[in-house]
Amino acid sequence: MRRRTNSRSNKLLINLQGERDIITLALQRQERNAMKVTYQYRFYPDTNQKQQLNRWLRICRYWYNRQLGDRFDWWQMNRTDIDACPLTSSIATPRPKPNYYNQKAALPSIKKDLVKVFHSGELLDFKQVDSTVVQDVSKRVDTAFERFIVGDSKGGKFGRPRFKNKASYRTMTFATASNDWIKCCRNDWIYIRLPKLGVVKVRMHRPIPDKFTLKQASVTKKADGWFIQLMLEDLEVPEFTPDEITPTWGNSIGLDAVLHEDVYLATSEGDKLPSLKPLRKNQSKLARISKKRNQRKRGSKARRKLAKREAKQHQRIARSRQDFQYKIAHKLVKTGAKFFFHEDLNLKGLTKRNKSEQNDDGAYLTNGQSAKSGLNKSWLDAAFGQFFKTLDYIASKAGAVVIAQKPAYTSMVLCYRNEIIFTDCSIRDYWDEQNSLMVDRDINAAINLKRLGLDIFPSIKRRSGNLSVVGTMDNSTVKEILYTLHRAAKMPTS
């Protein structure tokens, strides 16, 4: 009888587990089909609410740094180099590895009494902060540390997580938000009730779409005020799946990143898009504010006032750059192209400082860093990495694809004749007497990137110290390229 009962119970458990798996799969499919959007609004807390939010940020920052330090301590005490062996070993068993669950489980005991900060003697009351906010801090620590140890899903590893200061920790997340938090909407204002804070007044510059439900809310402190991000979800909107399209010469565009003069991008269609250079244009104003701030005494009211002014200037530069990149991305997507091929830039290497060199006497030799510093600033001001991410985001909503290509030799080979012409960066143009055509270096590189994406770019081989081009092209492709170059030569320079 016992055996039959055990077998029946086992079958019952198997059936329940199967039903749970089916329900889990259904929920996962439902989440995949759900449409999620995040809207950012500016909200205006009163004086008491501002003080309370600042105290919350201080507590969250302390909790973040404390958990991260605990993980670093465990990591340092319980690891050994692969080529080394410890001479002494601890008799005591190592403590469990800190993770999201055991660190979050320490919160109830911490809330029983005030927490004293060791270096400053400040007393922090964790009861003031909503429980979901401090739990989300533990989740942020776990994500940052796991990326450092394991890496992300694509195999890329991140750097060592940093301890947060007042300027680097600015966001708090309420993970259990719902539509009940929205009390009313009046004219261009939303009144949202946040836990343990009260009702806050939010400026509604864009309406919340119908049938969308509030799933999460995040509060961020920026240089010019407080902002709230509302994550909205609609389960009825199906997931957008673009049709499978094969890249051809007509539905693809090549993009070459340019830092010459006032050009930002060159396209394979013969266009040259102008650059904005927000940091270069505001550099003198920023330097003037920074110089005044450095002349003031540390901790003084005047220094804090100028620091806030400097932060707002940086914010204007970043916002103007982002607005410019969104406009360029929309302009490219509106051309109707389904494939965008851009060069895979090694921005970390391009902005790296030159290695210092010393002579026999120990004196440092000139390494050209003073000349390269201006180039590094131009690369960072252009922010091509951020632009290509923006383009990928805008293009994905239109059913287009952005693909990075290795740009080896794309700027050297003549795009319609497979000859190495642009051997030096100083060669910006090439006059072809046979076709009576002036070929621009940047547009030529953009066309070669397009050929590389379509797999019709020739192979380059080095023989006896010289480069040789191996490969042929169709006459139709040559005619298309020559037509584009003739049209580009007639365009007025921007």
Beta strands, then each sheet from edge to edge (+ up, - down):
strand 1: 35-44
strand 2: 115-116
strand 3: 123-124
strand 4: 171-174
strand 5: 182-186
strand 6: 189-194
strand 7: 198-203
strand 8: 213-222
strand 9: 225-234
strand 10: 252-257
strand 11: 263-267
strand 12: 272-274
strand 13: 339-343
strand 14: 401-405
strand 15: 429-432
strand 16: 437-440
strand 17: 459-463
strand 18: 466-470
sheet 1: 4+ 8- 9+ 1- 7+ 6- 5+
sheet 2: 2+ 3-
sheet 3: 12+ 11- 10+ 13+ 14+
sheet 4: 15+ 16-
sheet 5: 17+ 18-
end
